[in-house]
């Protein structure tokens, strides 16, 4: 059983499997962080690129500086999060908020 499954079963929110996110403009998923890559913007702020995984698959997400500053202290590989994200104009996903489990 994937580590995220227990959190999905007990969550009242409408959650989407990561393999199905591309059908939505705005989604909530429970995922395990498998990669974190920090990046400095042109203005010197820190942002991150992360990979999220659940039992159905994985996806790449972008965390912009304004959101990253709120979660950088808890964002670790292996961490499980409820993630709310929105599709950007390039078809990728921007993290809007996260809750650590």
C-alpha positions in Angstrom: 0.0 0.0 0.0 1.4 3.4 -0.9 2.0 5.8 2.0 -0.5 8.3 0.8 -3.5 5.9 0.7 -4.3 6.1 4.4 -4.6 9.9 4.2 -6.8 9.7 1.1 -9.2 7.3 2.8 -9.8 9.6 5.8 -10.0 12.9 3.9 -13.4 14.6 3.4 -12.1 16.8 0.5 -12.7 15.9 -3.1 -9.3 14.5 -4.0 -8.0 13.5 -7.4 -5.5 10.8 -8.2 -2.3 12.3 -9.6 -2.7 10.3 -12.8 -6.0 12.2 -13.4 -4.9 15.8 -12.6 -4.5 16.8 -16.3 -8.3 16.7 -16.7 -8.7 19.6 -14.2 -7.7 23.3 -14.0 -7.7 23.3 -10.2 -7.1 20.1 -8.1 -6.5 18.8 -4.7 -4.3 15.8 -4.3 -2.5 13.9 -1.5 1.0 13.2 -2.5 4.4 12.3 -1.2 7.3 14.6 -2.1 9.9 12.6 -4.0 12.1 15.5 -5.2 12.7 19.1 -4.2 14.9 21.4 -6.3 15.3 24.9 -5.0 15.8 27.7 -7.5 16.6 31.4 -7.2 14.5 33.8 -9.2 16.0 36.8 -11.0 15.0 38.9 -8.0 16.8 36.6 -5.6 13.8 34.9 -4.1 13.7 31.2 -3.5 11.2 29.0 -5.2 11.1 25.2 -5.7 10.3 22.5 -8.3 8.9 19.4 -6.6 7.8 15.9 -7.7 4.7 14.5 -6.0 3.7 10.9 -6.1 0.7 8.8 -5.2 -0.3 5.2 -5.9 -1.5 6.2 -9.4 1.6 8.1 -10.6 3.6 11.3 -10.2 3.7 14.9 -11.4 6.0 17.9 -11.4 4.8 21.0 -9.6 6.1 24.5 -9.2 6.0 26.4 -5.9 6.5 30.1 -6.5 8.3 32.3 -3.9 5.2 33.7 -2.1 3.9 30.1 -1.5 7.4 28.5 -0.9 8.2 30.9 1.9 5.2 29.5 3.9 6.2 25.8 3.4 10.0 25.7 3.0 10.6 24.6 6.6 8.4 21.5 6.3 9.0 20.6 2.6 11.1 17.5 2.8 11.5 14.4 0.6 9.2 11.7 1.9 6.8 14.2 3.4 3.1 13.7 2.6 1.0 16.7 1.9 -2.5 17.7 0.9 -1.7 20.0 -2.1 -4.0 22.4 -3.8 -2.8 23.4 -7.3 -3.8 25.2 -10.4 -2.9 24.5 -14.0 -0.7 27.3 -15.4 -0.7 28.6 -19.0 2.0 26.2 -20.0 0.0 23.1 -18.8 2.1 22.6 -15.6 0.8 22.9 -12.1 1.4 25.7 -9.6 1.0 24.9 -5.9 -1.4 27.3 -4.3 -1.4 25.8 -0.8 -0.2 22.7 1.1 -1.0 21.0 4.4 1.6 18.6 5.8 0.3 15.3 7.2 
